[in-house]
Amino acid sequence: MVKSLTEAMVAIEGENLRGVTWVVIDEVKSGDWGVGGNQLTTEAVQALAAGAA
């Protein structure tokens, strides 16, 4: 993820950004986030990814 995000920034902004691109991964506990006013759990996200309604 870190490498891919860095490469994306370099592709957009140029090689000079490589050395100053910071990627911070911040884990969020299941249920501590939501979309469209609905709380999401890990299970709900996995169901969405699997194509469940």
HELIX and SHEET records of a PDB file:
HELIX    1   1 VAL A    2  GLU A   13  1                                  12    
HELIX    2   2 GLU A   15  VAL A   20  5                                   6    
HELIX    3   3 THR A   42  ALA A   49  1                                   8    
SHEET    1   A 2 TRP A  33  VAL A  35  0                                        
SHEET    2   A 2 ASN A  38  LEU A  40 -1                                        
END                                                                             
